[in-house]
Amino acid sequence: MSNEHPAVTANKNSMANAMAGNKEGWVALFADDAIVYDPVGPSPWDTEGNGFRGKEEISKFWDIMIGSGNLTIVPHKRYPCGNSCAVVMTAVNDMGKGVKTYIEMIAVYQVNSEGKIEDLKTYWELDKLNEQLQKLGVA
């Protein structure tokens, strides 16, 4: 059995499933009443900034934000503490034909006693993504 912090394990499994395009595996990492804020605050996908609550909404989040991409996620540093882990990372979305976007972010994974993700908050700058898309002629 691993002595790895459960929130670090959750982060690693989340990244692996996202990069593999494994929606079912990714959604299974979450507690039934989990919530995802990605990004934290209002966005075009979450106009009120209330997050995606429960597995049904988290599954919809996948379809909007993860499933349509070809992601490579690179963790730079992990900070486990209590039942959480803050992760500094970069997400690269390969949109094909040499077009890629880069998002630097901090994600905070909070897990329950079973190691299921109960809260995921991802902090990144939507304006910087929009600038990249405009420069690439995609937005």
C-alpha positions as CSV (number, residue, x, y, z in Angstrom):
1,M,0.0,0.0,0.0
2,S,1.2,3.5,-0.9
3,N,2.1,6.1,1.8
4,E,1.3,8.8,-0.7
5,H,-1.0,11.6,0.5
6,P,-4.5,10.8,-0.7
7,A,-5.0,14.2,-2.3
8,V,-1.7,13.8,-4.2
9,T,-3.0,10.4,-5.5
10,A,-6.3,12.1,-6.5
11,N,-4.4,14.8,-8.4
12,K,-2.3,12.2,-10.2
13,N,-5.3,10.1,-11.1
14,S,-7.2,13.1,-12.3
15,M,-4.4,14.2,-14.6
16,A,-3.9,10.7,-16.0
17,N,-7.6,10.2,-16.8
18,A,-7.9,13.7,-18.3
19,M,-4.8,13.2,-20.5
20,A,-6.1,9.7,-21.5
21,G,-9.5,11.0,-22.4
22,N,-11.1,8.7,-19.8
23,K,-14.3,10.5,-18.8
24,E,-15.7,7.5,-16.9
25,G,-12.5,7.1,-14.9
26,W,-12.2,10.8,-14.2
27,V,-15.8,11.2,-13.0
28,A,-15.4,8.1,-10.8
29,L,-12.7,10.0,-8.8
30,F,-15.3,12.3,-7.4
31,A,-17.6,11.9,-4.4
32,D,-21.3,11.9,-5.3
33,D,-21.8,15.4,-3.9
34,A,-18.5,16.8,-5.1
35,I,-18.1,20.3,-6.6
36,V,-15.7,21.6,-9.3
37,Y,-14.8,25.2,-9.7
38,D,-12.7,25.5,-12.9
39,P,-11.9,28.3,-13.1
40,V,-12.9,29.7,-9.7
41,G,-15.5,32.5,-10.2
42,P,-17.8,33.3,-13.1
43,S,-16.8,32.2,-16.5
44,P,-18.6,31.6,-19.9
45,W,-19.2,27.9,-18.7
46,D,-20.3,28.8,-15.2
47,T,-21.8,32.3,-15.4
48,E,-22.8,32.6,-11.7
49,G,-19.5,31.0,-10.5
50,N,-21.4,28.4,-8.5
51,G,-19.3,25.5,-9.8
52,F,-20.4,22.1,-11.1
53,R,-22.1,20.2,-8.3
54,G,-22.6,16.4,-8.3
55,K,-21.5,13.8,-10.7
56,E,-24.1,14.7,-13.4
57,E,-22.8,18.3,-13.6
58,I,-19.2,17.2,-13.3
59,S,-19.8,14.9,-16.3
60,K,-21.1,17.9,-18.2
61,F,-18.1,19.9,-17.1
62,W,-15.9,17.1,-18.7
63,D,-17.8,17.5,-21.9
64,I,-17.3,21.3,-22.0
65,M,-13.7,21.6,-20.7
66,I,-11.8,18.4,-20.9
67,G,-13.4,16.0,-23.4
68,S,-13.0,18.4,-26.3
69,G,-9.3,18.9,-25.8
70,N,-6.1,17.0,-26.3
71,L,-4.4,17.7,-23.0
72,T,-1.0,17.4,-21.6
73,I,-0.8,18.4,-17.9
74,V,2.5,19.1,-16.3
75,P,2.7,19.4,-12.5
76,H,5.5,21.6,-11.3
77,K,5.0,21.4,-7.5
78,R,2.5,19.8,-5.1
79,Y,1.8,21.0,-1.6
80,P,-0.2,18.4,0.4
81,C,-1.7,19.7,3.7
82,G,-4.6,18.3,5.8
83,N,-7.0,16.6,3.4
84,S,-6.0,18.8,0.5
85,C,-3.2,19.3,-2.0
86,A,-2.4,22.5,-3.9
87,V,-0.8,21.8,-7.3
88,V,1.1,24.3,-9.5
89,M,0.8,23.0,-13.0
90,T,0.5,23.9,-16.7
91,A,-2.2,22.5,-19.0
92,V,-1.4,22.4,-22.7
93,N,-4.2,21.9,-25.2
94,D,-3.1,20.7,-28.6
95,M,-5.8,21.9,-30.9
96,G,-4.1,20.4,-34.0
97,K,-2.1,21.8,-36.9
98,G,0.5,23.2,-34.5
99,V,-2.0,25.3,-32.5
100,K,-1.6,24.9,-28.8
101,T,-2.8,26.9,-25.8
102,Y,-1.0,27.0,-22.4
103,I,-2.7,27.6,-19.1
104,E,-0.7,28.1,-15.9
105,M,-2.8,27.3,-12.9
106,I,-3.0,26.3,-9.3
107,A,-5.5,23.6,-8.5
108,V,-6.6,22.6,-5.0
109,Y,-7.9,19.1,-4.5
110,Q,-9.8,18.3,-1.3
111,V,-10.5,14.6,-0.7
112,N,-12.8,12.8,1.8
113,S,-11.9,10.0,4.1
114,E,-12.2,7.5,1.2
115,G,-9.8,9.5,-1.0
116,K,-12.6,10.7,-3.3
117,I,-12.4,14.3,-4.5
118,E,-15.0,16.4,-2.7
119,D,-13.9,19.8,-3.9
120,L,-11.7,20.9,-6.8
121,K,-10.8,24.5,-7.2
122,T,-8.7,25.6,-10.2
123,Y,-7.3,29.1,-10.4
124,W,-6.3,30.3,-13.8
125,E,-6.7,33.5,-15.9
126,L,-9.4,33.3,-18.5
127,D,-8.1,36.6,-20.0
128,K,-4.7,35.0,-20.8
129,L,-6.4,32.1,-22.5
130,N,-8.6,34.4,-24.6
131,E,-5.4,36.4,-25.6
132,Q,-3.8,33.3,-26.8
133,L,-6.8,32.2,-28.8
134,Q,-7.0,35.7,-30.4
135,K,-3.4,35.6,-31.4
136,L,-3.9,32.2,-32.8
137,G,-6.9,33.4,-34.8
138,V,-9.2,30.9,-33.0
139,A,-11.3,33.3,-30.9
